[in-house]
Amino acid sequence: MTTLSEEPIRPRKLHEQVAERLQAMILERQFLPGDKLPSERELQATFGIGRPAVREALLLLERSGLIALRSGSPATVVSADPSAIIREMDVAVAHFMADPQGVRELQFARRMLECNLAREAAKTRDEAALSRLRDLLEQSRECLDNAEAFEALDVDFHFAVVQMAKSRVFDVVFEAMNQWLIEQRTVVLSLPGQTDLALNCHMALYDAIAAQDPDAAENAMRAHLENVENIFWAAKDRASRRAKIVAGAKE
C-alpha cells in the first residue's frame, strides 16, 4: 500500500497567483488579441511583487498560449491557438499509447474524425481543393519507390482533405493525431506494395469527393484506414513473434 508523504501542502507561489489574475483578465476580454499587457515595472507595482515573480507569471501565460513575449517589449495577447491545447496533451497521450489498447482507441478516434471529414469534403469541395488533391496524387505516383517521400505526401493528402472543412480545430487535431500515430504510417508504408495500395485508396477517395458523393467518400476513407490499421497490427504481431523466437534461441 502506498504511504502518503507527510510533507505539508504549501500555498501557491506568487507568480502562479499573478498568472491566474492576468489569465482571468484576458479570458474576460479586458485585454484583446493584439493588446499589450502592462510593462514588467507596472505589473510589479500593481501586484506588489518582485521582477522575478512577474517574469515567471508571464512565462506561464506564454506556455498556455495566451501571450507572446519579445525581448525589450511588453507581452502581447495573441489570438486563440487550438494547438496550445494539444501541446499540453502530448505527454499524457504518450503515456496512454504505451498500452496497445490506447493505440487502438486513438486509431478509432482518427477513423471517426477523418471519415466524417471526408464526407464533409464531398459536400463542400471546390475546384481549388480538387486541384490540390490531384497535384498530390500526381506527386505520390512519382514517389512510389521512395517510402520516405511518399510518407510526407501521404500526410499532405490527408491534411488537404481535412482542410476542406475550413476549421482550425480539425486542422490541429489532425496534425496532433498524425504525430501520435507516426509509427503506424512509417511501419505500414515501409512494407512492400503498400505505397501502391495507399495511392489506389487515395485515388478512390478523390473520385468520391470529386463526384460529390458523401457516402462513397466516407466509405473510401473508412476502408483505407481500417486496412492501414490491420496491416500495422499484423506487422507488430510478426515483429513480436520474431523477438520471442530470438529471445528463446539465446536462452
Kinemage of the C-alpha trace (Angstrom):
@kinemage 1
@onewidth
@group {chain A} dominant
@subgroup {mainchain}
@vectorlist {calphas} color= white
{ca met a 1} P 0.000 0.000 0.000
{ca thr a 2} L 1.329 3.443 -0.927
{ca thr a 3} L 2.175 5.679 2.021
{ca leu a 4} L 1.265 9.331 1.616
{ca ser a 5} L 4.019 11.852 2.190
{ca glu a 6} L 3.710 13.917 5.356
{ca glu a 7} L 5.086 16.974 3.585
{ca pro a 8} L 2.651 19.834 4.240
{ca ile a 9} L 0.625 21.380 1.420
{ca arg a 10} L 2.194 24.685 0.544
{ca pro a 11} L 0.322 27.776 -0.634
{ca arg a 12} L 0.526 28.672 -4.302
{ca lys a 13} L 3.510 30.710 -5.317
{ca leu a 14} L 3.173 34.410 -6.069
{ca his a 15} L 3.849 34.049 -9.785
{ca glu a 16} L 1.077 31.439 -10.084
{ca gln a 17} L -1.414 33.799 -8.441
{ca val a 18} L -0.369 36.664 -10.712
{ca ala a 19} L -0.624 34.446 -13.797
{ca glu a 20} L -4.120 33.412 -12.723
{ca arg a 21} L -5.202 37.055 -12.325
{ca leu a 22} L -3.833 38.046 -15.723
{ca gln a 23} L -5.322 34.951 -17.342
{ca ala a 24} L -8.753 35.853 -15.963
{ca met a 25} L -8.449 39.379 -17.379
{ca ile a 26} L -7.525 38.005 -20.812
{ca leu a 27} L -10.362 35.465 -20.820
{ca glu a 28} L -12.798 38.181 -19.722
{ca arg a 29} L -11.657 40.183 -22.780
{ca gln a 30} L -10.214 43.031 -20.741
{ca phe a 31} L -7.191 42.510 -22.980
{ca leu a 32} L -7.901 41.596 -26.610
{ca pro a 33} L -5.652 39.837 -29.134
{ca gly a 34} L -3.003 42.316 -30.200
{ca asp a 35} L -3.205 44.316 -26.959
{ca lys a 36} L -0.049 44.745 -24.916
{ca leu a 37} L -0.036 43.919 -21.223
{ca pro a 38} L 1.352 46.495 -18.783
{ca ser a 39} L 5.152 46.584 -18.603
{ca glu a 40} L 7.019 44.432 -16.088
{ca arg a 41} L 7.592 47.520 -13.957
{ca glu a 42} L 3.869 48.348 -13.970
{ca leu a 43} L 2.954 44.763 -13.096
{ca gln a 44} L 5.427 44.846 -10.212
{ca ala a 45} L 3.748 47.964 -8.843
{ca thr a 46} L 0.209 46.679 -9.427
{ca phe a 47} L 0.710 43.341 -7.692
{ca gly a 48} L 3.355 44.387 -5.185
{ca ile a 49} L 5.803 41.678 -6.208
{ca gly a 50} L 9.369 41.485 -7.485
{ca arg a 51} L 10.546 41.272 -11.066
{ca pro a 52} L 11.387 37.520 -10.968
{ca ala a 53} L 7.794 36.665 -9.972
{ca val a 54} L 6.429 38.853 -12.777
{ca arg a 55} L 8.651 37.130 -15.317
{ca glu a 56} L 7.656 33.664 -14.090
{ca ala a 57} L 3.986 34.644 -14.358
{ca leu a 58} L 4.461 35.833 -17.937
{ca leu a 59} L 6.283 32.631 -18.867
{ca leu a 60} L 3.337 30.618 -17.547
{ca leu a 61} L 0.955 32.630 -19.718
{ca glu a 62} L 3.209 32.156 -22.739
{ca arg a 63} L 3.267 28.367 -22.242
{ca ser a 64} L -0.525 28.452 -22.017
{ca gly a 65} L -0.693 30.087 -25.447
{ca leu a 66} L -2.224 33.342 -24.184
{ca ile a 67} L 0.624 35.791 -24.809
{ca ala a 68} L 3.778 36.232 -26.866
{ca leu a 69} L 6.985 37.510 -25.285
{ca arg a 70} L 9.588 39.591 -27.090
{ca ser a 71} L 12.755 40.974 -25.568
{ca gly a 72} L 12.528 44.675 -24.740
{ca ser a 73} L 8.791 44.945 -25.313
{ca pro a 74} L 5.654 44.314 -23.205
{ca ala a 75} L 3.900 40.965 -23.540
{ca thr a 76} L 1.294 40.834 -26.313
{ca val a 77} L -2.010 38.966 -26.111
{ca val a 78} L -2.296 36.506 -29.006
{ca ser a 79} L -5.285 35.061 -30.825
{ca ala a 80} L -6.658 31.776 -29.545
{ca asp a 81} L -4.486 28.892 -30.733
{ca pro a 82} L -6.018 25.390 -30.562
{ca ser a 83} L -2.552 23.869 -30.916
{ca ala a 84} L -1.696 25.113 -27.415
{ca ile a 85} L -4.356 22.753 -26.049
{ca ile a 86} L -2.933 19.829 -27.994
{ca arg a 87} L 0.630 20.521 -26.861
{ca glu a 88} L -0.493 20.210 -23.255
{ca met a 89} L -1.759 16.693 -24.057
{ca asp a 90} L 1.422 15.299 -25.625
{ca val a 91} L 2.876 13.665 -22.516
{ca ala a 92} L -0.484 12.270 -21.393
{ca val a 93} L -1.126 10.804 -24.848
{ca ala a 94} L 2.333 9.201 -24.954
{ca his a 95} L 1.553 7.528 -21.632
{ca phe a 96} L -1.890 6.483 -22.919
{ca met a 97} L -0.335 4.924 -26.033
{ca ala a 98} L 2.164 2.869 -24.038
{ca asp a 99} L -0.720 0.385 -23.802
{ca pro a 100} L -1.745 -1.172 -27.170
{ca gln a 101} L -5.386 -0.589 -26.250
{ca gly a 102} L -4.628 3.118 -26.083
{ca val a 103} L -3.247 2.979 -29.624
{ca arg a 104} L -6.388 1.179 -30.809
{ca glu a 105} L -8.621 3.806 -29.227
{ca leu a 106} L -6.647 6.592 -30.867
{ca gln a 107} L -6.888 4.802 -34.224
{ca phe a 108} L -10.649 4.634 -33.735
{ca ala a 109} L -10.797 8.355 -32.932
{ca arg a 110} L -8.791 9.171 -36.050
{ca arg a 111} L -11.069 6.990 -38.163
{ca met a 112} L -14.184 8.737 -36.848
{ca leu a 113} L -12.644 12.150 -37.484
{ca glu a 114} L -11.344 11.530 -40.993
{ca cys a 115} L -14.361 9.548 -42.205
{ca asn a 116} L -16.690 12.380 -41.262
{ca leu a 117} L -14.362 14.994 -42.728
{ca ala a 118} L -14.160 13.027 -45.986
{ca arg a 119} L -17.935 13.120 -46.061
{ca glu a 120} L -17.889 16.879 -45.487
{ca ala a 121} L -15.241 17.320 -48.187
{ca ala a 122} L -17.517 15.668 -50.747
{ca lys a 123} L -20.247 18.174 -49.890
{ca thr a 124} L -18.132 21.323 -49.924
{ca arg a 125} L -15.281 20.666 -52.378
{ca asp a 126} L -14.350 23.342 -54.879
{ca glu a 127} L -12.025 23.346 -57.872
{ca ala a 128} L -9.085 24.722 -55.897
{ca ala a 129} L -9.333 21.882 -53.369
{ca leu a 130} L -9.696 19.261 -56.098
{ca ser a 131} L -6.693 20.695 -57.927
{ca arg a 132} L -4.635 20.411 -54.747
{ca leu a 133} L -5.639 16.753 -54.322
{ca arg a 134} L -4.851 15.959 -57.961
{ca asp a 135} L -1.425 17.549 -57.617
{ca leu a 136} L -0.662 15.470 -54.524
{ca leu a 137} L -1.815 12.294 -56.262
{ca glu a 138} L 0.497 13.004 -59.187
{ca gln a 139} L 3.452 13.681 -56.893
{ca ser a 140} L 2.679 10.487 -54.968
{ca arg a 141} L 2.621 8.470 -58.177
{ca glu a 142} L 6.154 9.647 -58.900
{ca cys a 143} L 7.373 8.564 -55.436
{ca leu a 144} L 6.058 5.010 -55.226
{ca asp a 145} L 9.596 3.640 -54.857
{ca asn a 146} L 10.582 6.189 -52.213
{ca ala a 147} L 8.753 5.339 -48.983
{ca glu a 148} L 10.056 8.382 -47.109
{ca ala a 149} L 8.956 10.868 -49.778
{ca phe a 150} L 5.645 9.058 -50.230
{ca glu a 151} L 5.018 9.202 -46.485
{ca ala a 152} L 5.296 13.001 -46.487
{ca leu a 153} L 2.881 13.226 -49.424
{ca asp a 154} L 0.517 10.794 -47.693
{ca val a 155} L 0.315 13.193 -44.751
{ca asp a 156} L -0.223 16.139 -47.110
{ca phe a 157} L -3.056 14.349 -48.930
{ca his a 158} L -4.941 13.508 -45.753
{ca phe a 159} L -4.367 17.020 -44.421
{ca ala a 160} L -5.704 18.530 -47.654
{ca val a 161} L -8.944 16.595 -47.146
{ca val a 162} L -9.164 17.766 -43.526
{ca gln a 163} L -8.545 21.391 -44.548
{ca met a 164} L -11.614 21.332 -46.777
{ca ala a 165} L -13.699 21.636 -43.592
{ca lys a 166} L -12.067 25.064 -43.023
{ca ser a 167} L -11.741 24.542 -39.261
{ca arg a 168} L -8.566 25.326 -37.336
{ca val a 169} L -9.685 22.897 -34.646
{ca phe a 170} L -9.832 19.962 -37.063
{ca asp a 171} L -6.516 21.040 -38.607
{ca val a 172} L -4.778 20.993 -35.227
{ca val a 173} L -6.380 17.727 -34.110
{ca phe a 174} L -5.302 16.054 -37.356
{ca glu a 175} L -1.736 17.310 -37.005
{ca ala a 176} L -1.615 16.002 -33.435
{ca met a 177} L -3.001 12.598 -34.376
{ca asn a 178} L -0.538 12.407 -37.235
{ca gln a 179} L 2.323 12.831 -34.774
{ca trp a 180} L 0.831 10.473 -32.209
{ca leu a 181} L 0.317 7.729 -34.813
{ca ile a 182} L 3.522 8.324 -36.765
{ca glu a 183} L 4.784 4.790 -36.040
{ca gln a 184} L 1.736 3.337 -37.787
{ca arg a 185} L 2.319 5.270 -41.001
{ca thr a 186} L 6.065 4.574 -41.055
{ca val a 187} L 5.687 0.841 -40.379
{ca val a 188} L 2.955 0.312 -42.968
{ca leu a 189} L 4.454 2.349 -45.817
{ca ser a 190} L 7.829 0.644 -45.406
{ca leu a 191} L 6.258 -2.711 -46.325
{ca pro a 192} L 6.375 -3.973 -49.939
{ca gly a 193} L 3.436 -2.869 -52.079
{ca gln a 194} L 1.932 -0.519 -49.512
{ca thr a 195} L 2.691 2.736 -51.324
{ca asp a 196} L 0.820 1.412 -54.390
{ca leu a 197} L -2.106 0.341 -52.220
{ca ala a 198} L -2.223 3.695 -50.425
{ca leu a 199} L -2.194 5.561 -53.739
{ca asn a 200} L -5.096 3.457 -55.026
{ca cys a 201} L -7.043 4.220 -51.851
{ca his a 202} L -6.329 7.932 -52.224
{ca met a 203} L -7.489 7.849 -55.849
{ca ala a 204} L -10.761 6.182 -54.809
{ca leu a 205} L -11.247 8.847 -52.153
{ca tyr a 206} L -10.522 11.614 -54.650
{ca asp a 207} L -13.031 10.181 -57.142
{ca ala a 208} L -15.749 10.126 -54.466
{ca ile a 209} L -15.028 13.697 -53.363
{ca ala a 210} L -14.917 14.947 -56.966
{ca ala a 211} L -18.251 13.220 -57.663
{ca gln a 212} L -19.761 14.932 -54.597
{ca asp a 213} L -20.744 11.535 -53.172
{ca pro a 214} L -20.533 11.785 -49.346
{ca asp a 215} L -21.359 8.112 -48.750
{ca ala a 216} L -18.678 6.916 -51.160
{ca ala a 217} L -16.128 9.337 -49.693
{ca glu a 218} L -16.820 8.162 -46.157
{ca asn a 219} L -16.658 4.505 -47.197
{ca ala a 220} L -13.412 5.033 -49.123
{ca met a 221} L -11.759 6.680 -46.144
{ca arg a 222} L -13.003 4.001 -43.747
{ca ala a 223} L -11.780 1.163 -45.953
{ca his a 224} L -8.400 2.883 -46.314
{ca leu a 225} L -7.855 3.500 -42.596
{ca glu a 226} L -9.138 0.098 -41.495
{ca asn a 227} L -6.771 -1.542 -43.968
{ca val a 228} L -3.838 0.507 -42.626
{ca glu a 229} L -4.716 -0.441 -39.048
{ca asn a 230} L -4.972 -4.147 -39.873
{ca ile a 231} L -1.624 -4.160 -41.686
{ca phe a 232} L 0.016 -2.276 -38.811
{ca trp a 233} L -1.153 -4.745 -36.157
{ca ala a 234} L -0.195 -7.719 -38.327
{ca ala a 235} L 3.308 -6.249 -38.705
{ca lys a 236} L 3.549 -5.635 -34.956
{ca asp a 237} L 2.454 -9.213 -34.279
{ca arg a 238} L 5.090 -10.615 -36.657
{ca ala a 239} L 7.785 -8.482 -35.018
{ca ser a 240} L 6.705 -9.662 -31.570
{ca arg a 241} L 6.817 -13.321 -32.595
{ca arg a 242} L 10.265 -12.893 -34.143
{ca ala a 243} L 11.525 -11.232 -30.965
{ca lys a 244} L 10.261 -14.159 -28.881
{ca ile a 245} L 11.960 -16.675 -31.175
{ca val a 246} L 15.255 -14.787 -30.958
{ca ala a 247} L 14.964 -14.497 -27.181
{ca gly a 248} L 14.237 -18.223 -26.909
{ca ala a 249} L 17.241 -19.096 -29.052
{ca lys a 250} L 19.541 -17.124 -26.744
{ca glu a 251} L 18.387 -18.948 -23.614
